[in-house]
Amino acid sequence: MRRDLRGLPKDLADNVARHLVAVGELIDDDVQTALAHARFARHRASRVAVVREACGLAAYHAGEWAEALSELRASRRMGGAAHVPVMADAERALGRPERALEIARSPESSDLPRDEAMELLIVTSGARRDLGEFAAAVVGLQVPELDVRRTDDPWTCRLFYAYGEALVAAGRREEAVRAFLDAAQTDADGETDAEERAALVAAGVDTPPAELAETDETETDETETDESETDESETDESETDESDGTETDEADGTEGTDTTAARSDDS
């Protein structure tokens, strides 16, 4: 980063550097603030590859898929890192699995570091599922790294988890349960909900726990909205009744103030 920022005036370089540091400090805990810092840095130094790279990664973590793709492409044109798995996953998130597969087949994907290569396998398998190519999604993850004994590899649990999802999509439920249990066994840091996922699949529930939680929240929100609308409706009816009563009193020659006082006494 220091090298890439040398082309800027010193004060500006120091300012941009501080914002980039803030991105790194906040991206795991407060991604929206991290993205705000990244956008500020981009505004001040849009021709620096590492700045566009940081903005792209922050946008990706914030779920701003189109912005992430735009920034990472700009970074790549300037000589920055390609981040092939991230770009492929962003394409998939935008509902374009075909483009995700094109990125996976690009020359840049042929010589990735091992961790990025494993991430790309996971993204590619997901894109195959999106396209209904369930058998291909399963086969694509049957690699030597899919080994429960490789507990030191940081990608092992996620590889097994993705394999479980591919098996579920292919209708191979018993094998899927085994894959999720293997994911749980290799997930020393609790990175996934593999154990819960295994239990759900064994019970015949294909929906992941996170999606089930989102569904429950949506139903709760809808119930609260219905109750709110009912309360408003009742309030409107009450106000209408009071309004009608006042008009009748005035028509009868009775002052509305006395009627209000009488209602107050009754209550």
Backbone hydrogen bonds in HBPLUS format (Angstrom, degrees):
<---DONOR---> <-ACCEPTOR-->    atom                        ^
c    i                          cat <-CA-CA->   ^        H-A-AA   ^      H-
h    n   atom  resd res      DA  || num        DHA   H-A  angle D-A-AA Bond
n    s   type  num  typ     dist DA aas  dist angle  dist       angle   num
A0005-LEU N   A0001-MET O   2.92 MM   4  6.10 142.1  2.07 149.8 160.1     1
A0006-ARG N   A0003-ARG O   3.27 MM   3  5.43 161.2  2.31 104.9 110.5     2
A0008-LEU N   A0005-LEU O   3.09 MM   3  5.71 168.2  2.10 120.6 124.1     3
A0013-ALA N   A0009-PRO O   2.78 MM   4  5.96 163.1  1.81 163.2 169.2     4
A0014-ASP N   A0010-LYS O   2.91 MM   4  6.12 159.5  1.95 154.2 158.7     5
A0015-ASN N   A0011-ASP O   3.04 MM   4  6.24 156.2  2.10 144.8 151.3     6
A0016-VAL N   A0012-LEU O   2.88 MM   4  6.10 171.2  1.89 159.6 161.2     7
A0017-ALA N   A0013-ALA O   2.89 MM   4  5.96 157.5  1.94 144.4 151.6     8
A0018-ARG N   A0014-ASP O   3.05 MM   4  6.28 152.1  2.13 143.6 149.8     9
A0019-HIS N   A0015-ASN O   3.24 MM   4  6.62 154.7  2.31 146.8 153.1    10
A0020-LEU N   A0016-VAL O   2.96 MM   4  6.30 151.7  2.04 151.3 159.9    11
A0021-VAL N   A0017-ALA O   2.93 MM   4  6.20 154.4  1.99 150.5 157.3    12
A0022-ALA N   A0018-ARG O   3.00 MM   4  6.28 152.8  2.07 142.4 150.0    13
A0023-VAL N   A0019-HIS O   3.01 MM   4  6.34 146.4  2.13 142.4 151.0    14
A0024-GLY N   A0020-LEU O   3.15 MM   4  6.53 161.0  2.18 149.5 152.7    15
A0025-GLU N   A0021-VAL O   2.93 MM   4  6.24 149.7  2.03 149.6 158.8    16
A0026-LEU N   A0022-ALA O   2.97 MM   4  6.02 149.0  2.07 149.3 156.1    17
A0027-ILE N   A0023-VAL O   3.01 MM   4  5.69 142.3  2.15 154.6 159.7    18
A0029-ASP N   A0026-LEU O   3.01 MM   3  5.45 135.3  2.21 112.8 125.2    19
A0030-ASP N   A0026-LEU O   2.71 MM   4  5.18 170.6  1.71 161.3 162.6    20
A0034-ALA N   A0030-ASP O   3.03 MM   4  6.31 158.3  2.08 151.3 158.3    21
A0035-LEU N   A0031-VAL O   2.85 MM   4  6.04 153.9  1.91 144.9 151.5    22
A0036-ALA N   A0032-GLN O   3.00 MM   4  6.26 147.4  2.11 139.2 148.1    23
A0037-HIS N   A0033-THR O   3.02 MM   4  6.35 156.4  2.07 151.3 156.4    24
A0038-ALA N   A0034-ALA O   2.97 MM   4  6.25 155.9  2.03 147.2 154.5    25
A0039-ARG N   A0035-LEU O   2.84 MM   4  6.05 156.2  1.90 149.8 155.9    26
A0040-PHE N   A0036-ALA O   3.03 MM   4  6.25 151.6  2.11 143.2 150.7    27
A0041-ALA N   A0037-HIS O   3.00 MM   4  6.28 162.6  2.03 150.0 154.3    28
A0042-ARG N   A0038-ALA O   2.92 MM   4  6.18 155.5  1.98 146.9 153.9    29
A0043-HIS N   A0039-ARG O   2.90 MM   4  6.12 152.0  1.98 143.9 151.5    30
A0044-ARG N   A0040-PHE O   3.09 MM   4  6.41 143.4  2.23 146.8 156.2    31
A0044-ARG N   A0041-ALA O   3.18 MM   3  5.20 125.5  2.50  94.3 107.7    32
A0045-ALA N   A0041-ALA O   2.84 MM   4  5.95 139.4  2.01 146.9 159.0    33
A0048-VAL N   A0045-ALA O   3.39 MM   3  5.88 156.4  2.45 119.8 118.9    34
A0051-VAL N   A0048-VAL O   3.11 MM   3  5.46 130.4  2.37 106.3 119.1    35
A0052-ARG N   A0048-VAL O   3.22 MM   4  6.61 160.0  2.26 155.8 161.0    36
A0053-GLU N   A0049-ALA O   2.87 MM   4  6.10 152.8  1.94 151.5 160.4    37
A0054-ALA N   A0050-VAL O   3.00 MM   4  6.13 160.3  2.04 139.7 144.0    38
A0055-CYS N   A0051-VAL O   3.00 MM   4  6.24 156.2  2.06 146.9 153.7    39
A0056-GLY N   A0052-ARG O   2.88 MM   4  6.06 154.2  1.95 144.2 151.4    40
A0057-LEU N   A0053-GLU O   2.98 MM   4  6.25 160.6  2.02 154.7 159.1    41
A0058-ALA N   A0054-ALA O   2.97 MM   4  6.10 159.7  2.02 146.2 152.1    42
A0059-ALA N   A0055-CYS O   2.91 MM   4  6.04 158.2  1.96 146.1 152.5    43
A0060-TYR N   A0056-GLY O   2.96 MM   4  6.15 150.0  2.05 142.0 150.4    44
A0061-HIS N   A0057-LEU O   3.03 MM   4  6.30 162.9  2.06 150.2 153.3    45
A0062-ALA N   A0058-ALA O   3.01 MM   4  6.22 137.1  2.20 140.2 152.4    46
A0064-GLU N   A0059-ALA O   2.78 MM   5  4.93 152.4  1.86 159.8 153.5    47
A0063-GLY N   A0060-TYR O   3.04 MM   3  5.15 159.4  2.08 105.8 112.0    48
A0068-ALA N   A0064-GLU O   2.93 MM   4  6.12 156.0  1.98 153.4 161.3    49
A0069-LEU N   A0065-TRP O   2.99 MM   4  6.29 160.7  2.03 153.8 157.8    50
A0070-SER N   A0066-ALA O   3.02 MM   4  6.25 164.4  2.05 149.4 153.7    51
A0071-GLU N   A0067-GLU O   2.94 MM   4  6.12 166.4  1.96 155.8 158.7    52
A0072-LEU N   A0068-ALA O   2.96 MM   4  6.06 165.5  1.98 152.3 156.7    53
A0073-ARG N   A0069-LEU O   2.93 MM   4  5.99 153.1  2.01 148.0 155.2    54
A0074-ALA N   A0070-SER O   3.08 MM   4  6.26 155.1  2.14 141.5 148.4    55
A0075-SER N   A0071-GLU O   2.89 MM   4  6.17 157.4  1.94 148.0 154.5    56
A0076-ARG N   A0072-LEU O   2.95 MM   4  6.10 156.2  2.01 141.5 147.8    57
A0077-ARG N   A0073-ARG O   2.98 MM   4  6.24 155.6  2.04 148.6 154.7    58
A0078-MET N   A0074-ALA O   3.14 MM   4  6.39 139.4  2.31 141.7 152.3    59
A0078-MET N   A0075-SER O   3.10 MM   3  5.13 127.4  2.39  94.9 108.9    60
A0080-GLY N   A0075-SER O   2.70 MM   5  4.90 156.4  1.75 148.3 141.3    61
A0079-GLY N   A0076-ARG O   3.02 MM   3  5.07 159.9  2.06 104.9 110.6    62
A0087-MET N   A0083-HIS O   3.06 MM   4  6.32 164.2  2.09 160.3 165.0    63
A0088-ALA N   A0084-VAL O   2.94 MM   4  6.12 163.1  1.96 158.1 163.0    64
A0089-ASP N   A0085-PRO O   2.90 MM   4  6.02 156.0  1.96 144.6 151.3    65
A0090-ALA N   A0086-VAL O   2.93 MM   4  6.13 150.8  2.02 146.3 154.3    66
A0091-GLU N   A0087-MET O   3.04 MM   4  6.32 154.1  2.11 145.9 152.3    67
A0092-ARG N   A0088-ALA O   3.03 MM   4  6.34 155.4  2.09 144.7 151.6    68
A0093-ALA N   A0089-ASP O   2.86 MM   4  6.12 155.3  1.92 146.7 153.7    69
A0094-LEU N   A0090-ALA O   3.03 MM   4  6.26 136.9  2.22 140.8 151.7    70
A0094-LEU N   A0091-GLU O   3.19 MM   3  5.12 129.1  2.46  93.1 106.4    71
A0096-ARG N   A0091-GLU O   2.92 MM   5  5.28 153.0  1.99 149.5 149.3    72
A0095-GLY N   A0092-ARG O   2.90 MM   3  5.13 156.3  1.95 112.1 116.1    73
A0099-ARG N   A0096-ARG O   3.13 MM   3  5.55 124.8  2.45 107.5 119.7    74
A0100-ALA N   A0096-ARG O   3.23 MM   4  6.62 149.9  2.33 145.5 154.3    75
A0101-LEU N   A0097-PRO O   3.01 MM   4  6.33 151.9  2.09 148.4 154.5    76
A0102-GLU N   A0098-GLU O   3.01 MM   4  6.34 145.6  2.13 140.6 150.6    77
A0103-ILE N   A0099-ARG O   2.98 MM   4  6.27 157.7  2.03 150.1 154.6    78
A0104-ALA N   A0100-ALA O   3.03 MM   4  6.31 151.8  2.11 140.9 149.2    79
A0105-ARG N   A0101-LEU O   3.03 MM   4  6.28 131.8  2.27 139.1 150.9    80
A0105-ARG N   A0102-GLU O   3.15 MM   3  5.14 133.4  2.38  94.2 106.8    81
A0106-SER N   A0103-ILE O   3.08 MM   3  5.04 158.8  2.13 103.2 109.9    82
A0109-SER N   A0106-SER O   3.02 MM   3  5.61 151.0  2.11 116.0 123.9    83
A0110-SER N   A0107-PRO O   3.17 MM   3  5.50 164.1  2.19 111.9 116.8    84
A0117-ALA N   A0113-PRO O   2.90 MM   4  6.10 155.9  1.96 158.2 166.2    85
A0118-MET N   A0114-ARG O   3.00 MM   4  6.26 152.3  2.08 150.8 156.9    86
A0119-GLU N   A0115-ASP O   3.09 MM   4  6.38 155.9  2.15 143.2 149.9    87
A0120-LEU N   A0116-GLU O   2.89 MM   4  6.11 154.4  1.95 148.1 155.0    88
A0121-LEU N   A0117-ALA O   3.05 MM   4  6.32 148.2  2.15 140.8 149.0    89
A0122-ILE N   A0118-MET O   3.13 MM   4  6.46 154.7  2.19 147.1 153.1    90
A0123-VAL N   A0119-GLU O   3.00 MM   4  6.33 160.9  2.04 151.8 156.6    91
A0124-THR N   A0120-LEU O   2.84 MM   4  5.96 163.6  1.87 151.7 156.6    92
A0125-SER N   A0121-LEU O   2.94 MM   4  6.12 157.2  1.99 146.7 152.5    93
A0126-GLY N   A0122-ILE O   3.08 MM   4  6.34 156.8  2.13 145.9 152.0    94
A0127-ALA N   A0123-VAL O   2.91 MM   4  6.25 153.0  1.99 150.4 158.2    95
A0128-ARG N   A0124-THR O   2.95 MM   4  6.24 152.3  2.02 148.3 155.7    96
A0129-ARG N   A0125-SER O   3.02 MM   4  6.36 153.0  2.09 146.3 153.5    97
A0130-ASP N   A0126-GLY O   2.94 MM   4  6.27 154.7  2.00 147.2 154.3    98
A0131-LEU N   A0127-ALA O   3.11 MM   4  6.39 141.3  2.27 141.5 151.1    99
A0131-LEU N   A0128-ARG O   3.14 MM   3  5.14 125.7  2.45  94.0 107.8   100
A0133-GLU N   A0128-ARG O   2.83 MM   5  5.01 148.7  1.92 160.1 151.2   101
A0132-GLY N   A0129-ARG O   2.93 MM   3  4.97 159.5  1.97 106.8 113.1   102
A0137-ALA N   A0133-GLU O   3.02 MM   4  6.28 145.6  2.15 145.3 155.8   103
A0138-VAL N   A0134-PHE O   3.11 MM   4  6.43 146.7  2.23 146.3 153.9   104
A0139-VAL N   A0135-ALA O   2.97 MM   4  6.24 173.6  1.98 157.5 158.5   105
A0140-GLY N   A0136-ALA O   2.94 MM   4  5.87 156.3  2.00 144.7 150.8   106
A0141-LEU N   A0138-VAL O   3.13 MM   3  5.70 155.0  2.20 113.7 120.7   107
A0142-GLN N   A0139-VAL O   3.06 MM   3  5.26 163.2  2.09 111.2 116.5   108
A0143-VAL N   A0141-LEU O   2.90 MM   2  5.55 131.2  2.15 106.3  91.6   109
A0146-LEU N   A0143-VAL O   2.93 MM   3  5.56 162.0  1.96 121.2 127.1   110
A0147-ASP N   A0145-GLU O   2.84 MM   2  5.40 132.2  2.07 106.6  91.6   111
A0150-ARG N   A0147-ASP O   2.95 MM   3  5.64 165.2  1.97 122.8 127.7   112
A0153-ASP N   A0150-ARG O   3.34 MM   3  5.81 156.0  2.41 108.7 115.0   113
A0156-THR N   A0153-ASP O   3.30 MM   3  5.69 167.2  2.31 116.3 120.0   114
A0159-LEU N   A0155-TRP O   2.90 MM   4  6.03 150.7  1.99 156.6 166.1   115
A0160-PHE N   A0156-THR O   3.01 MM   4  6.30 160.8  2.04 154.2 158.2   116
A0161-TYR N   A0157-CYS O   2.93 MM   4  6.13 152.3  2.01 142.7 151.2   117
A0162-ALA N   A0158-ARG O   2.93 MM   4  6.09 165.0  1.95 147.2 150.5   118
A0163-TYR N   A0159-LEU O   2.95 MM   4  6.13 150.5  2.03 141.8 150.8   119
A0164-GLY N   A0160-PHE O   2.85 MM   4  6.11 149.7  1.94 145.8 153.6   120
A0165-GLU N   A0161-TYR O   3.03 MM   4  6.42 154.1  2.10 149.1 155.6   121
A0166-ALA N   A0162-ALA O   2.96 MM   4  6.25 155.2  2.03 147.6 154.3   122
A0167-LEU N   A0163-TYR O   2.96 MM   4  6.22 154.2  2.03 147.7 154.6   123
A0168-VAL N   A0164-GLY O   2.94 MM   4  6.21 153.2  2.01 148.8 156.1   124
A0169-ALA N   A0165-GLU O   3.01 MM   4  6.27 164.7  2.04 150.0 153.5   125
A0170-ALA N   A0166-ALA O   3.01 MM   4  6.24 139.8  2.18 138.5 149.8   126
A0172-ARG N   A0167-LEU O   2.85 MM   5  5.11 154.2  1.92 159.9 153.9   127
A0171-GLY N   A0168-VAL O   2.97 MM   3  5.11 158.9  2.01 107.0 113.3   128
A0176-ALA N   A0172-ARG O   3.00 MM   4  6.18 145.9  2.12 145.3 156.0   129
A0176-ALA N   A0173-ARG O   3.05 MM   3  4.91 114.8  2.50  90.6 107.1   130
A0177-VAL N   A0173-ARG O   2.93 MM   4  6.28 156.1  1.99 156.1 161.0   131
A0178-ARG N   A0174-GLU O   3.22 MM   4  6.52 158.8  2.27 145.1 150.2   132
A0179-ALA N   A0175-GLU O   2.94 MM   4  6.23 153.1  2.02 146.2 153.8   133
A0180-PHE N   A0176-ALA O   2.92 MM   4  6.24 158.9  1.97 157.0 161.8   134
A0181-LEU N   A0177-VAL O   2.97 MM   4  6.21 154.2  2.04 147.8 155.2   135
A0182-ASP N   A0178-ARG O   2.92 MM   4  6.18 147.8  2.02 144.2 153.3   136
A0183-ALA N   A0179-ALA O   2.89 MM   4  6.19 146.7  2.00 142.2 152.1   137
A0184-ALA N   A0180-PHE O   2.89 MM   4  6.20 154.9  1.95 146.3 152.6   138
A0185-GLN N   A0181-LEU O   2.93 MM   4  6.16 150.5  2.02 141.8 150.0   139
A0186-THR N   A0182-ASP O   3.10 MM   4  6.31 145.8  2.22 143.8 151.4   140
A0187-ASP N   A0184-ALA O   3.27 MM   3  5.02 155.6  2.34  96.0 103.2   141
A0190-GLY N   A0187-ASP O   3.35 MM   3  5.48 167.3  2.37 107.0 110.4   142
A0197-ARG N   A0193-ASP O   2.91 MM   4  6.13 156.0  1.97 154.3 162.2   143
A0198-ALA N   A0194-ALA O   2.86 MM   4  6.07 154.4  1.92 150.2 156.2   144
A0199-ALA N   A0195-GLU O   3.16 MM   4  6.46 156.3  2.22 144.6 150.1   145
A0200-LEU N   A0196-GLU O   3.01 MM   4  6.30 157.2  2.06 149.6 155.6   146
A0201-VAL N   A0197-ARG O   2.97 MM   4  6.19 169.1  1.98 156.1 158.5   147
A0202-ALA N   A0198-ALA O   2.96 MM   4  6.09 159.0  2.01 147.8 154.1   148
A0203-ALA N   A0199-ALA O   3.04 MM   4  6.22 136.0  2.24 136.8 148.3   149
A0203-ALA N   A0200-LEU O   3.02 MM   3  5.03 125.8  2.32  94.1 108.8   150
A0205-VAL N   A0200-LEU O   2.80 MM   5  5.03 163.2  1.83 147.9 142.1   151
A0204-GLY N   A0201-VAL O   2.98 MM   3  4.99 157.9  2.03 103.4 110.0   152
A0211-GLU N   A0208-PRO O   3.08 MM   3  5.46 120.8  2.45 108.1 121.7   153
A0212-LEU N   A0208-PRO O   3.08 MM   4  6.40 152.9  2.15 152.4 160.9   154
A0213-ALA N   A0209-PRO O   2.91 MM   4  6.20 154.9  1.98 151.8 158.1   155
A0214-GLU N   A0210-ALA O   3.04 MM   4  6.34 153.8  2.11 143.5 150.4   156
A0215-THR N   A0211-GLU O   2.97 MM   4  6.19 152.5  2.05 144.3 151.5   157
A0216-ASP N   A0212-LEU O   2.96 MM   4  6.27 157.3  2.02 149.6 155.2   158
A0217-GLU N   A0213-ALA O   2.96 MM   4  6.23 158.7  2.01 150.0 155.6   159
A0218-THR N   A0214-GLU O   2.95 MM   4  6.16 155.2  2.01 146.3 153.1   160
A0219-GLU N   A0215-THR O   2.95 MM   4  6.22 160.3  1.99 151.6 156.4   161
A0220-THR N   A0216-ASP O   2.93 MM   4  6.16 154.5  2.00 147.0 154.3   162
A0221-ASP N   A0217-GLU O   2.88 MM   4  6.13 159.2  1.93 149.4 154.9   163
A0222-GLU N   A0218-THR O   2.90 MM   4  6.16 155.8  1.96 149.1 155.8   164
A0223-THR N   A0219-GLU O   2.93 MM   4  6.16 153.8  2.00 145.9 152.8   165
A0224-GLU N   A0220-THR O   2.90 MM   4  6.19 162.1  1.94 152.6 157.3   166
A0225-THR N   A0221-ASP O   2.88 MM   4  6.10 150.9  1.97 144.8 153.3   167
A0226-ASP N   A0222-GLU O   2.88 MM   4  6.13 156.5  1.93 147.3 153.3   168
A0227-GLU N   A0223-THR O   2.92 MM   4  6.20 161.0  1.95 152.0 156.9   169
A0228-SER N   A0224-GLU O   2.91 MM   4  6.07 154.8  1.97 143.4 150.9   170
A0229-GLU N   A0225-THR O   2.83 MM   4  6.08 158.8  1.87 150.8 156.4   171
A0230-THR N   A0226-ASP O   2.87 MM   4  6.10 151.0  1.95 146.0 154.4   172
A0231-ASP N   A0227-GLU O   2.87 MM   4  6.15 160.5  1.91 150.9 155.6   173
A0232-GLU N   A0228-SER O   2.92 MM   4  6.17 159.4  1.96 149.6 155.4   174
A0233-SER N   A0229-GLU O   2.86 MM   4  6.04 152.2  1.94 142.3 150.5   175
A0234-GLU N   A0230-THR O   2.85 MM   4  6.12 159.1  1.89 152.5 157.8   176
A0235-THR N   A0231-ASP O   2.85 MM   4  6.07 152.8  1.92 145.4 153.6   177
A0236-ASP N   A0232-GLU O   2.82 MM   4  6.07 157.6  1.87 148.4 154.4   178
A0237-GLU N   A0233-SER O   2.91 MM   4  6.19 156.0  1.97 147.6 154.2   179
A0238-SER N   A0234-GLU O   2.87 MM   4  6.09 155.2  1.93 145.6 152.6   180
A0239-GLU N   A0235-THR O   2.84 MM   4  6.11 161.7  1.88 152.9 157.8   181
A0240-THR N   A0236-ASP O   2.85 MM   4  6.04 149.8  1.94 143.4 152.5   182
A0241-ASP N   A0237-GLU O   2.86 MM   4  6.14 154.5  1.93 147.8 154.2   183
A0242-GLU N   A0238-SER O   2.95 MM   4  6.25 161.1  1.98 150.4 155.3   184
A0243-SER N   A0239-GLU O   2.85 MM   4  6.02 156.0  1.91 144.3 151.6   185
A0244-ASP N   A0240-THR O   2.81 MM   4  6.03 160.9  1.84 150.9 156.0   186
A0245-GLY N   A0241-ASP O   2.88 MM   4  6.08 154.6  1.94 147.3 154.5   187
A0246-THR N   A0242-GLU O   3.02 MM   4  6.25 153.8  2.09 148.2 154.2   188
A0247-GLU N   A0243-SER O   3.13 MM   4  6.40 162.3  2.16 151.9 155.9   189
A0248-THR N   A0244-ASP O   3.08 MM   4  6.32 155.3  2.15 147.2 153.6   190
A0249-ASP N   A0245-GLY O   2.99 MM   4  6.24 158.0  2.04 147.6 153.5   191
A0250-GLU N   A0246-THR O   2.95 MM   4  6.21 162.1  1.99 154.2 158.5   192
A0251-ALA N   A0247-GLU O   2.95 MM   4  6.14 149.5  2.04 141.9 150.8   193
A0252-ASP N   A0248-THR O   2.92 MM   4  6.18 140.9  2.08 143.5 154.3   194
A0252-ASP N   A0249-ASP O   3.08 MM   3  5.06 122.5  2.42  92.3 107.0   195
A0254-THR N   A0249-ASP O   2.71 MM   5  4.90 148.7  1.80 157.1 148.2   196
A0253-GLY N   A0250-GLU O   3.09 MM   3  4.98 150.9  2.17  96.2 105.2   197
A0260-THR N   A0256-GLY O   3.00 MM   4  6.28 156.9  2.06 151.5 157.1   198
A0261-ALA N   A0257-THR O   3.01 MM   4  6.29 157.7  2.07 148.7 154.7   199
A0262-ALA N   A0258-ASP O   2.90 MM   4  6.16 154.4  1.96 147.4 154.6   200
A0263-ARG N   A0259-THR O   2.97 MM   4  6.26 158.1  2.02 150.3 155.7   201
A0264-SER N   A0260-THR O   2.97 MM   4  6.22 147.8  2.08 142.7 152.0   202
A0265-ASP N   A0261-ALA O   2.92 MM   4  6.25 154.1  1.99 149.2 155.9   203
A0266-ASP N   A0262-ALA O   2.94 MM   4  6.24 161.8  1.98 152.2 156.8   204
A0267-SER N   A0263-ARG O   2.97 MM   4  6.20 155.3  2.03 144.5 150.9   205
